[in-house]
Amino acid sequence: MKRILIIFSFYFFFNNLYSLELKGNFYQGNLIVGKTEPGSKVYIDKKRIKVSREGYFVFGLSKDRSNDVIIKTINQKKTEEIIKKVYKKKYQIQKIDGLPQKQVTPPKEVYERIKNDNRLIAEARSIDSDYIYFSNNFSLPIDNTIITGIYGSQRILNGVPKSPHFGLDFAAKEGTPIKAMLDGKVTLSEKDLYYTGGTIIFDHGHGVSTLYMHLKDVEVTKGQKVKKGEIIGTVGKTGRSTGAHLDIRLNWYDVKLDPASVLNLK
């Protein structure tokens, strides 16, 4: 009996000692999913973030972040603080030629349209729902395809330096079916945005969203809930695109993250 009590005491101590779980690599641009004791408060760099009733929380590391991350959890049993080093990524330079000049430097008459498109996207990404879909594993949106563009690469369009590419590009034939990478709720469904063409955004909870762009066919509607693996549209070459492909994005609120980090590609 004494031996059983000793084993039980050790087990209880072990669980308390490791009450904070973290999933994800601490590299620039990565999404980090955490789990702690239900009812805990969690602070990232002294800023409190949402924790689900099951104890899940999530945050993202920006593309150029260089400082360590301070993670603090507080519950009735104890306060725990850990510091995680953020590792740097090497970013490439990507040259894309042959784009229509009006899409490299858009004419003034479309400025209002672009502004409205950006507002729609920003609103869809700002949603702070209680879903915890983000705690599950993502899957590829297209099978057996080649990646042609990666996160963080400096884009030079028709010889003009532009902002870095914040997505992941998949080469595929026009009309190829696209699958949802994760359960989610559609927060934006548009067929013709100026830069991104056919565009879908999903909310996965706690500020985590995914975006699919350049679609030929958009087969979901705003407010619809979709399961991972369901067909949501087809590959196209709409918006600013030189050919058929799928560009996906991953965000934590307005922090632009690397989709490869949740697709087990890095």
N, C-alpha and C positions, 0 to 999 in steps of 0.2 A: 504493500500500500504506500509506503514511504517513497519507494522508487517511482511509482506512478505519479505521485504528487510532484516530485522533482522534475519529471519529464514535462508534466503539464505546466509547471511554473516557467520552465525554460521556453516552451512553445509560446506562452503568453508574452514573455519578454521579447522574444524574437519578432513576433507580429507587431508589437508596439514600436520596436526599434526601426522597423522598415515599413512604417505606415504610409509613406509617400512613394507612389510608383510613377515613373515617367517613361513614355514611349516616344521615340524619335531621337535622331542624332542632332547634337548641338552645333550645326553648321549654319552659316549665313543662309537665309531664305527658307529655313525649314519650319515645319509645323510640329509643335510639341503637344502631346496629349498627356494629361496627368490624372491620377486618381488618389484620393486621400480619404480620411475618415468622413463619412456623411456628417453634415452639420458644421464642417470646418470653414474657416475663412482662409482665403488664399490671396497672397500679394505677390505680384511680379514687379520687381524694381520699385517697391513701395506703393504700387498702384493695385488696389483691390480688384479682382476679377471674379466673374460669375462662377459658382460651383453648383452643379446639379444636386438634387436630393440624394443621388446615388454616390456622390463624391467626385464626379468627373469635372475636369476643367481643361482649358486649352488656351494656347497662345502661340504667336508666331514671331520668328526672328527676321528682322528686315534684311534686305540684300547686302547692305554695307555695315551692318552692326559689327562693332569691334570690341565693345566692353562685355564683361561677364554678366550673367543673369543671376539675380538674387531672387530666390524662391522662398517665401515664408508661409508656413501654415500654422494656424492657431485653432485649437479646439479645447474642449474642457479638460483633456488629459495633459496636454503639453503644447509648447510652442517649438516649432522646428524651423530652422533656416539652413538652406544649403546654397552654395555658390557654384554655378556651372560655367566653365570656360566655353566661349563661342569660337569655333574654328572658321577660318577664312576659306572661301571657294575661289578658284581661278575662273575668270570669265573670258569668253572668246570674243572676237570681232567677226561680225557677219555682214557681208556686202550683198545687197539685193539691188539689181538693176532691172530696167524694163518696166518700172511702174509708171502709170499715167502721171504726168507732172502735177495735175490737180490733186492727186492723192498724197504726193510728197509735200507739196506746199499748197494747201487747198485755197480756192478762190474766196474772196471776202463774202460772196453771196451765200456761202454754205456755213459761215461761222455760227449763225444762230442755230442751225440744224445740229451742228457738232456739239454746241453748248447744251442743247436739250438732250441729245443722246447721252452725254456725260452725266447729266443730272439723273437720268433714268437708271444708269448703271450704278451711280453712287448711292442712290436710294435703295436699290436692290441689295447692295453689299452692306448697308448700314443696319440691316434688320438684326435684332438681338433676341432671337427666339430661345425657348427652353429645350428645344430638341437636343438629343445627344447622339445623333447619327454620326457625328465626327469621331466618336470613340470606336467605330467599326473600321474594318479594312476596306480600302479603295480597290477598284479593279480597273483594268485598261478599258478605254472607251472604244477602241478598235483592235481587233485581233490581227496578228501577222502583218504588222506594218513597220515602216521605217521612220525613225525620228529624224527630222530635217532641221529643226530649230530648237535651241535649248534656252533655259532661263538665264537671264543675266547678261546675255551676249550683247555687245554694243552694235547697234544696227546703223549701217550706212546705206541710205536709200538714194539710188541714182547719184551717188557721190556725196550726198549731204548727210553729215552725222546727225543721228536722231537719238531719242531716249532708248535705254536698254530694252531688250525684249523680255517681257515678264511672263512668258508662257512657254508651252511645250508644243511643238508642231509635229503632226503625224501626216506623212504622205499617204494618200489613198485616192482611188478613183472617184470621180464625181458620182454621187448616188449611193456610196457605201454607207450602210447603216451605222449609226452611232449609238452606243449604249451608255446609260447613266452609270457613272463611276461609283455612286454611293446613293443610298436612300436620301431623299430630300423633298423639299417643296419648291415649286417653281415660283420665283419672285420677279422674273422678267422673261418675256417671250416676244421677240420682235423679229420681223422678217427682213427689214431693210434699214439697218443703222449705217451711217456714212462710212466709218472705218471698219466695223466688224461684221457688216452684212447681217445674215440670219444669226440671231444671238439668243442664247438661253442662259439664265442664271438660276442656280439652285441654292437654297438655304439649307445648311446641315446643322445649324444650332450654334449658339454662343458666338456669333459673328463669323463663323466659317462658311464660305461660299465657293462654288465653282462656276466657271463661265465657259461656254462653248461658243466658238464664233466661226464665221464664214460659211454657215450652213446653207445648203440648197433648200432643204425642206425642214420646217420647224413643226414637230408633231406633238407638242405639248402646249398647254395653255397656262397662263398665270393663275396661281392658286392651286394647281393640280399637285397631288402627291405622287411621287414616282419611286419605284423600288430599284435597287441596284441591278443592272443588267437589262432593264427594259429599254426598248428602242425609243429614242427621243427625237431623232431627226436623221438627216443624211448629209454626207460630206458635200461641200460646194466650193465655189470660188467667188463668193459675194463679198462686198466691201473692198478693203484694200488688200488685194491678193493677186499674185501673178499666175496662180494655178490652183487646182483643186487640192485642198488639204484641210485638216482640222487643227485649230489652235485652241488649247485649253488653258485656263487660268485658275489659280487658287489664291484666295484671300482670307485673312483674318481681319475683319472690318476693312480699313483702308490700307493695311499692310500687305504688300504684294509678295507672295510666297512661291516657292519652286514646286510645281506639281510633281516633279520626279521624286520628291522626298516622301510622298505618300503612295507612290505607285511601285515602290521597291525597285526603282531604276537607279538609285544612288544610295 
